[in-house]
Structure formats: structure tokens, C-alpha cells
């Protein structure tokens, strides 16, 4: 099973008319040399001569034996295993139909082919040399790497910004807790102070009132004593039998009579400081109500705290996130013409010379951007005509049928712009949008925060519509020119 020319295991064994077997490439090279010398052909082993160059027929049985031999060697010898793997790689580059090296690439079918394929079954297809296709793909690869590098830089900046924001949040929270504790401690101290002051006031009033009661008590006790004394004298007088003495004695006692009228107002038990208690209760209810109402406001304020980057408020702020947009020719529907470095798209009457491509929209007059949109991005679209739709969409959106229309599925969001109105579409749901008419639309995306905003741009920026959602894939901007021939949209260079 060895070739007598290369002395190695047969590779694609073929049999010549005399019955000997060789590698196809070995015998072909041998006969190419004989042709240059004397234009006749012979077998290297038996030297049998042939008047014409024989057709080489593959020896199927021997080929199977050789493959079996290779398998056995691969199992036993690591070097042979590596050799076999390399041999298989080479075989992958050979066209199975024409036994030729595949040096061409069919863009229509997205496969490598040989030169014979390109002039037979792939005759009318968009074909190019594999080297040229590699150059094109290499350029796209470099552009993709540049996009990735930019995204990495943007994210690294975001990470540093978030680290600073984390420090700011922690510092602000610590300061707020400290200040709050100080203020609540001050409130508690003030309540204790007021409680102590009220206690002093009540005790002072208590002492004054008790002193006055005691003075009146002593006065009454003295009057009681005097009344008892007069009562004893009158009782003694009542036992006098001598009429003259009784009359004289009674007349003298009457001059010393004591009034029985009392000016003291009696109060029920526990009624002295009821008004004070009621006043303190009223104060407590007032403070409780104020505390609960204001506490709700404080909690709502805490809920509104958001230290993450918010949406810019000025055009200058948006321009910090400006994204240069170029349209992908491989996605443009055939009646769309790209110009201005693939930044402008115009709807044409006739098909443009766009080769077949699996990413191309086939039904709707749509095109997607080459760049993917991650992080925070801003761009502006200048539209002309009777109606243009500005959109963002996932790259995985369908390319054919009604479901591929921007805004009519869950993979795209679209603002339809016409001279008299705006309409927003997502997942086949229509929302009317009010706002000043402008031929320039600004679009802001914060992929991480899930924010998509459309603005009318003139001397000022006016928000037209905002979406808060969760983006699950990288986004691409897109344009759908769904009205008339000649309508166009151009992505402006902002930096």
C-alpha cells in the first residue's frame, strides 16, 4: 500500500493500465515531466509505455484499505494522528466534486468552491476569490474589533464612573445617617427639655395653690374654734335662771357673733390640672400627625434618590455620547441606494446592484446600521420626503415577511415621521405622539438602563417619546422608507 514514487502510504490511490498503483499527485507529476521531455508516458515500475496519457481511475478497494491502515496507525502513533489530522485539513480544501483546490467563494450560497464550480453550477452567482473574500472579511473583522475596543473603553469608563458613584453614594448615605441622628437626638433633647419645663411649671403652680389652700384652711380652722367657743358660752348662758342676768349677758355676747358665710369654691378631685393634660394631649396628637405626614415625605425622598447617570438635559450633554452611524449594505432592501459613505439611504424606483445576502431585507424598504449600539449612544437623522421611519432593532429581526417590519414585532421600536404627525410603534402596538415638527430626529439609547428616547431637534430639543424597558440583545439603528420614491434619510456626523 505504498507508492513506489514517494515511498509513502498511498494518498488517493489510482491504478494505471498496467495494473500498478500510485498516489494521484505523484503519477500526475511524473507524467507531466515525461511530457516535457519526449511527450510519451510510461509506468515507473514496469516501464510499460503508453502512446497517450492514460486516464487515472481511483482504486476504491485499495483506498479503503489505505484508510483502514491509517486508522490503525493513528490509534497507535500520536505522530501519525497529527499527520492524519493535517491530511484531513488539506482534504477539506479539495472540492469533492471536481477534485480541485477550492480557491473561490460563492457569496450567494456562502460557501467555498473551486474554479470549475464557479463556471458550472455557480455560474450566475456572486463569486469572488477566497483571498479577496478573506480581505473583505478581514476588514469587517477589524471594524468589529474596533467597535468592540470602543465598547470596552466605554465600559471601562463607565466602571470607573460607577466606582466614583459608589463612593459618593456611601459617603452621602453616611453623612445623611449622621445628620439625621443628630437632628433626631436634638428633637428628643428638646422634648425632654419641654417635659422638664412643664414639670417645673406644674410643681410651681402646685405649690402656690397648696399654699393658698393651707392659708384658707388655717383661717377656717380658727373660725371653727371661735364658733365652738361662742357655742359653749351660749350653752352656758342658756342655763342661767336669773332673768336680769340672762338678758344682760346675752346682749354682751351678741356683739361678738361670727359670720357663718364661706367664700371657698369646692372642686372635684383631680380637676385642677385637666386643662394642662388636655393641652399636652393636643400637642402630642399634633406632633404625631406632623411626624407621620412629614415622615412619609422623607421616605418618598429616599425612594427618589438615584445617583446613576440620568438622561442628559441639553444637546451638548447628548453630544458627549454621539455615535457615528454607517449603514450596512448587506441589509439594504434592493430598491434602497446608499450614499455619502453609507450614511444616507434613498428609496429608488429600480433595483440597485445589491448581491444576494442572508442579512438583506427582501420585502420592506429597510436597512440596518453596521454598528451595534451598547452602553449610552446618541445620533441624529435628517429625513426628507413624505414619511420616514426611524428605528432601533435587534440584529436577529426577521428579514422577510410582514413580521420583519420595524415596530411590528417585539424586536424593534420605531418612530414614524411624516410632515404632520409622529406615531410610535412597538410589537404591533400604535401610539400617537405629539410634539413640534422637525426634519431632524435625535435618538438616545442607554442600553444598560433600558432607556430609548426620540427627540425633535431644531433650535431646541423636545422629547417626543420615551421607552423604559430591558434590552436583551445589542441594538442596531435602522431606517424604513415606507412611502414614496425619492424619500431619504441621512445620519449626521456629530463629532
HELIX and SHEET records of a PDB file:
HELIX    1   1 UNK A   24  UNK A   38  1                                  15    
HELIX    2   2 UNK A   60  UNK A   76  1                                  17    
HELIX    3   3 UNK A   78  UNK A   92  1                                  15    
HELIX    4   4 UNK A  115  UNK A  119  1                                   5    
HELIX    5   5 UNK A  130  UNK A  237  1                                 108    
HELIX    6   6 UNK A  243  UNK A  254  1                                  12    
HELIX    7   7 UNK A  274  UNK A  303  1                                  30    
HELIX    8   8 UNK A  315  UNK A  319  1                                   5    
HELIX    9   9 UNK A  329  UNK A  331  5                                   3    
HELIX   10  10 UNK A  402  UNK A  404  5                                   3    
SHEET    1   A 3 UNK A  21  UNK A  23  0                                        
SHEET    2   A 3 UNK A  13  UNK A  15 -1                                        
SHEET    3   A 3 UNK A  57  UNK A  58 -1                                        
SHEET    1   B 2 UNK A  41  UNK A  42  0                                        
SHEET    2   B 2 UNK A  49  UNK A  50 -1                                        
SHEET    1   C 3 UNK A 111  UNK A 113  0                                        
SHEET    2   C 3 UNK A 104  UNK A 106 -1                                        
SHEET    3   C 3 UNK A 127  UNK A 129 -1                                        
SHEET    1   D 7 UNK A 336  UNK A 339  0                                        
SHEET    2   D 7 UNK A 344  UNK A 347 -1                                        
SHEET    3   D 7 UNK A 488  UNK A 491 -1                                        
SHEET    4   D 7 UNK A 376  UNK A 384 -1                                        
SHEET    5   D 7 UNK A 440  UNK A 446 -1                                        
SHEET    6   D 7 UNK A 451  UNK A 457 -1                                        
SHEET    7   D 7 UNK A 461  UNK A 468 -1                                        
SHEET    1   E 6 UNK A 366  UNK A 368  0                                        
SHEET    2   E 6 UNK A 475  UNK A 480 -1                                        
SHEET    3   E 6 UNK A 388  UNK A 394 -1                                        
SHEET    4   E 6 UNK A 412  UNK A 418 -1                                        
SHEET    5   E 6 UNK A 421  UNK A 426 -1                                        
SHEET    6   E 6 UNK A 429  UNK A 433 -1                                        
END                                                                             
